[in-house]
Amino acid sequence: MELAQKQSWEKSYIFTLAKSFLIWSFTLTVCLLVVGFPVVVLMATVGAFLSIILQSLLPVSAVLLVAGGIVGAHALGIFIGAAILTANGIHPTEVSWLTWLHGEASPSHTSVYASCPLTCGLTQ
């Protein structure tokens, strides 16, 4: 009985760790794409210069090598960051600025449309 409880607890724990790692990977990917756009532009510029320099040494695969290295470095950074956050026991639901992730975001403003002064008082 105790062995069965231990095995179910281990399966639940591994499932929780995997879920946390995948959520962190998704969140860090979104943050890199949205917030880290200047970093992506800077890396693309450096990659273009690097591929021009490597073109003289590796004429066939310079662009492929540089592009693969940049994409691989970004993916490795995302996965290492997600692994560190998961290993430290930080779950995405505990982070206050991730309200958009668990659907508890309440709008801090109300939308006012340009036609509202003319049409808001009308009822059909």
N, C-alpha and C positions, 0 to 999 in steps of 0.2 A: 504494500500500500504506500509506504513511504517512498519507495523507488519510483512508483508511478507519479506521485506528486512532484518529486524532484525533476523527473523528465518533462512533465508538462510545464513546470516553472521555467526550466531551461529553454524549452521551445518558445515560450511566451517572451522570455527575456531576449532571445536571439531575434525574434520577430520584431520586438520593440526597437532593438538596436538597428536592424536593417531598415525599418520604417523611418527612424530618426535620421539615418545616414542618407536615405533617398530624399527626404524632405529638405535636409540641409543642402544636398547637391542641387536640387531644383532651385532653392532660394538663392544660393550663391551664384548660380548661372543667371538667374533673372537680374540680380543685383549687378553682376558684371556687365550684362547687356545694357541695362538702363543707366545705372549710375557710373559705370566704368567706361562709358563711351569714349571719353578723351584718352583713356589708356589704350583702348583698342585702336584708335586713330594713330596714336604714337607708335604702337607696336607695328601697325601696317606700314608706317613710314620707315621705321627702322628695318623692317623686313624687306621693303622694296630696295633700300640702299644695300642691304646685305646680299640680296639676290643678284644685284648688279655687280657687286664685288666678286661674288662666287661664280658668276657666269664665266669668268676667264679661267677659273680652275676646274669647274665641273660644268661644261657647256650643256649637257643634256638635262641634268636633274637639279640645277641650282634652285629654281623656283619651287619645285616640289619639295626639296629638302628644307628650304626656309619656311614655306607655308606649313608643312607638316610639323616642323619644330615649334612654330608659334602656336598652332592649334593644340599640339601635345602639351606645351608648357601651360597653356590656359586650362586645359582639362586636368592636368596633374595638380595645378594649384587649387582648382575647385575641389577635387577629390581629397587632397591632403587637408584642406580647410574643413571639409565636411567630416573627415575622420577625426581630426583634432577636437572639433566641437562635440561629436558624438562620444568620443573617448572621455571627455571631461564631464559628460553627463548633462550637457545643456540641451534641453529639448526645445524645439521651435515654439511650442505653446507657452514657454516660460519667458520668451523675449517680448518686451513691451512694444517694440516698434514693428512687430510682425502681425499686427491686427488684421491686415488684409489676408493673411494666410489662413487664419482660423475663422474667418467670417464674422467677426465681432465688431467690425468697423461701423461706427455710427457717424453719419455725415455731420461735420462741424459747421456746415453752411447750408443754406437753402438756395435753390436756383431761382433766380429772378430773370424772366425773359423780357425782351424788349417790348413785346406786345401786351404784357401783363397789365399796365395801367388802363388799357383799352378794353381788355377781354376778361380780366379776372373776376369782375363783378357779375358777369353774365352767367345765367344758368340755362340749360336747355330744357 
